[in-house]
Amino acid sequence: MAVPKRKVSKARRDKRRSSVWKLETPALVKCDQCGELKLPHKVCGSCGYYKGREIIKKEA
């Protein structure tokens, strides 16, 4: 059976248990055109606008 050769230090153990590597919730911003929440630097899914210009034609 495999047995650890050395004791795991407190620093190494605590680094592994820390929340440094855990995912964060994505940041959301309001669309300037319609006010819906969207990801920053992406085309709005509801109105199709990006930086004040219509990128995707959407039917109202």
N, CA, C and O of each residue as an XYZ file, in Angstrom:
240
protein
N       0.840     -1.191      0.000
C       0.000      0.000      0.000
C       0.883      1.251      0.000
O       1.912      1.285      0.674
N       0.480      2.280     -0.757
C       1.286      3.497     -0.856
C       1.151      4.337      0.404
O       0.051      4.570      0.906
N       2.286      4.780      0.896
C       2.328      5.600      2.104
C       3.145      6.845      1.787
O       4.182      6.739      1.132
N       2.705      8.041      2.239
C       3.489      9.252      1.976
C       4.890      9.148      2.579
O       5.065      8.682      3.705
N       5.884      9.591      1.806
C       7.265      9.502      2.274
C       7.583     10.595      3.296
O       8.346     10.378      4.237
N       6.980     11.780      3.093
C       7.233     12.896      4.007
C       5.915     13.509      4.452
O       4.884     13.358      3.796
N       5.973     14.204      5.581
C       4.801     14.911      6.098
C       4.498     16.099      5.188
O       5.412     16.799      4.753
N       3.233     16.322      4.904
C       2.830     17.477      4.112
C       2.852     18.693      5.030
O       2.222     18.695      6.088
N       3.585     19.729      4.617
C       3.723     20.916      5.464
C       2.394     21.649      5.587
O       1.502     21.482      4.754
N       2.272     22.453      6.623
C       1.035     23.218      6.851
C       0.777     24.188      5.711
O      -0.368     24.396      5.311
N       1.851     24.784      5.187
C       1.690     25.746      4.088
C       1.144     25.056      2.846
O       0.230     25.566      2.197
N       1.703     23.899      2.516
C       1.249     23.163      1.334
C      -0.182     22.678      1.522
O      -0.996     22.762      0.603
N      -0.485     22.175      2.700
C      -1.835     21.692      3.002
C      -2.843     22.834      2.912
O      -3.915     22.671      2.329
N      -2.504     23.990      3.489
C      -3.435     25.117      3.510
C      -3.597     25.737      2.123
O      -4.670     26.238      1.790
N      -2.528     25.704      1.310
C      -2.639     26.194     -0.067
C      -3.645     25.350     -0.850
O      -4.442     25.874     -1.628
N      -3.595     24.064     -0.634
C      -4.505     23.166     -1.335
C      -5.940     23.383     -0.890
O      -6.860     23.280     -1.701
N      -6.144     23.676      0.366
C      -7.491     23.847      0.910
C      -8.044     25.249      0.687
O      -9.234     25.482      0.902
N      -7.205     26.183      0.263
C      -7.650     27.566      0.125
C      -8.623     27.712     -1.040
O      -8.789     26.798     -1.849
N      -9.248     28.854     -1.109
C     -10.234     29.107     -2.167
C      -9.622     29.865     -3.336
O     -10.362     30.448     -4.128
N      -8.308     29.880     -3.473
C      -7.636     30.624     -4.529
C      -8.010     30.071     -5.905
O      -8.172     30.835     -6.857
N      -8.146     28.766     -6.010
C      -8.363     28.119     -7.303
C      -9.833     28.020     -7.686
O     -10.149     27.622     -8.807
N     -10.737     28.374     -6.775
C     -12.160     28.188     -7.044
C     -12.670     29.233     -8.038
O     -12.182     30.363     -8.070
N     -13.653     28.843     -8.844
C     -14.204     29.726     -9.865
C     -15.004     30.858     -9.247
O     -15.631     30.695     -8.200
N     -14.976     32.001     -9.904
C     -15.765     33.146     -9.474
C     -16.975     33.280    -10.393
O     -16.976     32.775    -11.516
N     -17.989     33.957     -9.906
C     -19.165     34.179    -10.746
C     -18.789     35.176    -11.841
O     -18.010     36.094    -11.586
N     -19.318     35.020    -13.042
C     -18.969     35.941    -14.120
C     -19.525     37.338    -13.854
O     -20.624     37.491    -13.319
N     -18.758     38.342    -14.232
C     -19.194     39.730    -14.065
C     -20.272     40.041    -15.100
O     -20.149     39.662    -16.265
N     -21.310     40.720    -14.677
C     -22.389     41.100    -15.586
C     -22.511     42.612    -15.605
O     -22.345     43.273    -14.580
N     -22.803     43.156    -16.780
C     -23.013     44.593    -16.938
C     -24.348     44.812    -17.633
O     -24.859     43.919    -18.308
N     -24.912     46.014    -17.464
C     -26.170     46.350    -18.129
C     -25.895     46.762    -19.565
O     -24.929     47.470    -19.851
N     -26.754     46.311    -20.454
C     -26.670     46.717    -21.854
C     -27.097     48.186    -21.954
O     -28.091     48.585    -21.347
N     -26.350     48.989    -22.715
C     -26.674     50.411    -22.873
C     -27.985     50.602    -23.627
O     -28.711     51.567    -23.388
N     -28.285     49.677    -24.540
C     -29.452     49.796    -25.401
C     -30.742     49.383    -24.680
O     -31.689     50.165    -24.599
N     -30.772     48.147    -24.156
C     -32.030     47.598    -23.622
C     -32.039     47.443    -22.102
O     -33.108     47.259    -21.519
N     -30.882     47.513    -21.446
C     -30.842     47.408    -19.992
C     -30.748     45.989    -19.457
O     -30.724     45.794    -18.241
N     -30.695     44.992    -20.338
C     -30.559     43.596    -19.906
C     -29.134     43.356    -19.405
O     -28.201     44.044    -19.819
N     -28.971     42.378    -18.513
C     -27.641     42.006    -18.049
C     -26.968     41.146    -19.112
O     -27.587     40.262    -19.703
N     -25.675     41.426    -19.344
C     -24.909     40.679    -20.338
C     -23.465     40.591    -19.879
O     -23.056     41.298    -18.958
N     -22.691     39.721    -20.520
C     -21.268     39.631    -20.226
C     -20.552     40.828    -20.841
O     -20.916     41.261    -21.934
N     -19.537     41.373    -20.161
C     -18.821     42.511    -20.726
C     -18.054     42.108    -21.985
O     -17.590     40.973    -22.091
N     -17.923     43.019    -22.927
C     -17.206     42.842    -24.189
C     -17.857     41.788    -25.084
O     -17.178     41.174    -25.908
N     -19.150     41.575    -24.932
C     -19.894     40.624    -25.764
C     -21.125     41.317    -26.330
O     -21.608     42.303    -25.771
N     -21.628     40.793    -27.443
C     -22.857     41.303    -28.043
C     -24.020     40.946    -27.127
O     -24.066     39.842    -26.584
N     -24.953     41.864    -26.952
C     -26.127     41.618    -26.120
C     -27.004     40.562    -26.796
O     -27.294     40.655    -27.989
N     -27.416     39.571    -26.032
C     -28.218     38.495    -26.587
C     -29.657     38.883    -26.854
O     -30.317     38.271    -27.693
N     -30.154     39.892    -26.152
C     -31.561     40.240    -26.317
C     -31.793     41.266    -27.426
O     -32.794     41.182    -28.137
N     -30.888     42.229    -27.584
C     -31.117     43.260    -28.615
C     -30.110     43.193    -29.768
O     -30.370     43.753    -30.833
N     -28.970     42.526    -29.583
C     -28.002     42.386    -30.667
C     -27.066     43.561    -30.840
O     -26.391     43.659    -31.864
N     -27.005     44.467    -29.859
C     -26.138     45.639    -29.956
C     -24.826     45.414    -29.219
O     -24.777     44.684    -28.229
N     -23.762     46.047    -29.709
C     -22.460     46.061    -29.041
C     -21.831     47.422    -29.277
O     -21.679     47.849    -30.422
N     -21.469     48.101    -28.208
C     -20.866     49.443    -28.256
C     -21.726     50.427    -29.048
O     -21.199     51.250    -29.796
N     -23.046     50.343    -28.886
C     -23.950     51.281    -29.522
C     -24.253     51.005    -30.979
O     -25.002     51.755    -31.606
N     -23.676     49.923    -31.541
C     -23.935     49.585    -32.938
C     -24.673     48.259    -33.010
O     -24.429     47.358    -32.208
N     -25.581     48.144    -33.979
C     -26.326     46.906    -34.149
C     -25.438     45.903    -34.890
O     -25.039     46.139    -36.031
N     -25.135     44.787    -34.234
C     -24.268     43.769    -34.807
C     -25.102     42.625    -35.377
O     -24.830     42.128    -36.470
N     -26.122     42.214    -34.619
C     -26.991     41.114    -35.022
C     -28.398     41.675    -35.204
O     -28.922     42.343    -34.313
N     -29.001     41.407    -36.342
C     -30.372     41.864    -36.592
C     -31.320     41.036    -35.742
O     -31.362     39.813    -35.873
N     -32.085     41.692    -34.868
C     -33.071     41.015    -34.023
C     -34.455     41.550    -34.350
O     -34.636     42.752    -34.543
N     -35.431     40.649    -34.412
C     -36.812     41.066    -34.619
C     -37.429     41.452    -33.293
O     -37.333     40.704    -32.320
N     -38.065     42.621    -33.244
C     -38.607     43.145    -31.993
C     -39.901     42.439    -31.590
O     -40.486     42.765    -30.557
